[in-house]
Amino acid sequence: MSLFALIFLFLFSHSLATSNDAEQNFIQCLIESTELTTPITGAIYTPVNSSFPTVLQAYIRNLRFNESTTPKPAIIVTALDLSHVQASVKCAKKHKLLMKTRSGGHDYEGLSYVADDPFFILDLFNFRSINVSIEDETAWVQSGATLGELYYRISEKSSTHGFPAGVCPTVGVGGHFSGAGYGNMMRKYGLTVDNIIDAELVDVNGKLLNRESMGEDLFWAITGGGGVSFGVVISYKVNLVRVPAKVTVFQVRRTSEQNVTDVAHRWLRVADKLDNNLFIRMVFDVVNNTNGEKTIRASFPSLFLGNTTALINIMDESFPELGLQRSDCQEMNWTQSVLWYYNFPAGSPDSTLLSRIPRSLTHLKRKSDYVKKPISKQGLGFIFKRMIELERPGLTFNPYGGRMAEISEFAKPFPHRAGNIAKIQYALDWPENGVEAANRYINLTRVLFEYMTPFVSKFPREAFLNYRDLDIGVNNNGKKSFLEGTVYGVKYFKKTNFRRLVKVKTMVDPDNFFRNEQSIPTLPSSWK
């Protein structure tokens, strides 16, 4: 061991005098690891480091989990290369220390950086390499890269290629891809996972695997079942998709005074049946009308993979109720449409996508639902009335159909395919700190969620993994882990896919090293 490492270890052993043996032994294991190809000491942070809070908070994207009462990690490892990841897994397993893996920190419930048990964070923000091949129409992208970085690197080489992922450019690739992230090209090209063709993963034994060496079952599991239950995903290889040189976007808003109920009802009947190149989102929120009274506003931010003339023809024929005018439409390249969709100022350069700093940070709560049948006008009226009473929670309807309905529900762990009109996101943001404020606002989303019960999927009431929601079930990872996991597992994945995920988990991680509050459980020992 080098003199520097000895001094480092001596300082850490003193600084961790009040911590448990597992944490001290873990750090010593890391420093002494024979796995290392580069020194790891500069990548290890504990609370005695002056930069520890900065490193921890750099990728906390929900201020609800940046409170003084929020449990903090004992250690953060900001891995600089593959050997640091492999050593972290092997040492944490050896010393029984809970590991949380963080790519971009956008998990809505903070599961990548919060735990009640002693834990450390394996932070992957340095794993941001992106290699785009326009000749093959593919890209290798590491888990710590952001969606914005991926889009920008594609645009550097082609103005007619893109990738069907989310519109928030600071979201990390690791969690977004592995949980079946979606974007506004989903009706044309499906989800992220429908376009992943290879992956690199460090397994529970610290081995680096690719699709061939891991096998199709594990590859299937990490393309929609959440990578963190099965290992540490280092990178994904994706197929790029073709986009027109010019696409069309529009944003139309309607209020209760503008027949919002009729327009919303029509949307529910046609949004999943429109041309596959057209994605029209429907967002409800509560605003004041000109008289200062609370009213419902519906917004329709949209992307069309084509020109304005073709779009107007489709809308006039299929959705005239929206009243779309040519003056509502703007043509631009696909990269600019991402910036437009996320409300960046007009004319923002493509390089804006490279920023890792979110435009704003707030406290938030999200929930999800699926709509299988059109909601009646009367039903919409009831929903609008309840929203006005609650005032704060908003609803976003994302249209399905198109390519989404063509892919089997068993092709990937993500099962929400044919038969879904839309996915709903419940959203509430608030500025106040503190547990009391959080509980008050979170309860408002729960009240609206409960009220929506008659209008959404049943048995199970389905949910979207990437809209993480601990309200639908929590796993304590004890003797009842399988039963607890089944509660939320069938909602995220439905019965058949969940059972397959459990079998894969039991095969590749039988001791449940890779775990969190909503991870895939192993089969009970009596069933194995």
HELIX and SHEET records of a PDB file:
HELIX    1   1 LEU A    3  SER A   15  1                                  13    
HELIX    2   2 ASP A   21  GLU A   32  1                                  12    
HELIX    3   3 THR A   41  ALA A   43  5                                   3    
HELIX    4   4 PHE A   52  GLN A   57  1                                   6    
HELIX    5   5 LEU A   63  PHE A   65  5                                   3    
HELIX    6   6 LEU A   82  LYS A   94  1                                  13    
HELIX    7   7 LEU A  147  LYS A  157  1                                  11    
HELIX    8   8 VAL A  173  SER A  178  1                                   6    
HELIX    9   9 MET A  186  TYR A  189  1                                   4    
HELIX   10  10 THR A  192  ASN A  195  5                                   4    
HELIX   11  11 ARG A  211  MET A  214  1                                   4    
HELIX   12  12 GLU A  216  ALA A  221  1                                   6    
HELIX   13  13 GLY A  227  SER A  229  5                                   3    
HELIX   14  14 SER A  256  GLN A  258  5                                   3    
HELIX   15  15 VAL A  260  VAL A  270  1                                  11    
HELIX   16  16 THR A  308  SER A  318  1                                  11    
HELIX   17  17 PRO A  320  LEU A  322  5                                   3    
HELIX   18  18 ARG A  326  ASP A  328  5                                   3    
HELIX   19  19 TRP A  334  TYR A  341  1                                   8    
HELIX   20  20 ASP A  350  LEU A  354  5                                   5    
HELIX   21  21 LYS A  377  LEU A  390  1                                  14    
HELIX   22  22 ARG A  403  GLU A  406  1                                   4    
HELIX   23  23 VAL A  435  TYR A  451  1                                  17    
HELIX   24  24 THR A  453  PHE A  455  5                                   3    
HELIX   25  25 LEU A  470  ILE A  472  5                                   3    
HELIX   26  26 SER A  481  VAL A  508  1                                  28    
SHEET    1   A 4 ILE A  44  TYR A  45  0                                        
SHEET    2   A 4 ILE A  75  THR A  78 -1                                        
SHEET    3   A 4 PHE A 119  ASP A 123  1                                        
SHEET    4   A 4 LEU A  98  ARG A 102  1                                        
SHEET    1   B 5 ILE A 130  SER A 133  0                                        
SHEET    2   B 5 THR A 138  GLN A 142 -1                                        
SHEET    3   B 5 VAL A 232  ASN A 239 -1                                        
SHEET    4   B 5 ILE A 196  VAL A 202 -1                                        
SHEET    5   B 5 LEU A 208  ASN A 210 -1                                        
SHEET    1   C 2 HIS A 161  GLY A 162  0                                        
SHEET    2   C 2 VAL A 241  ARG A 242 -1                                        
SHEET    1   D 4 LEU A 278  ILE A 280  0                                        
SHEET    2   D 4 LYS A 294  PHE A 304 -1                                        
SHEET    3   D 4 VAL A 247  THR A 255 -1                                        
SHEET    4   D 4 CYS A 329  MET A 332 -1                                        
SHEET    1   E 6 LEU A 278  ILE A 280  0                                        
SHEET    2   E 6 LYS A 294  PHE A 304 -1                                        
SHEET    3   E 6 MET A 282  ASN A 288 -1                                        
SHEET    4   E 6 GLY A 394  PRO A 399 -1                                        
SHEET    5   E 6 ALA A 422  TRP A 430 -1                                        
SHEET    6   E 6 HIS A 363  VAL A 371 -1                                        
END                                                                             
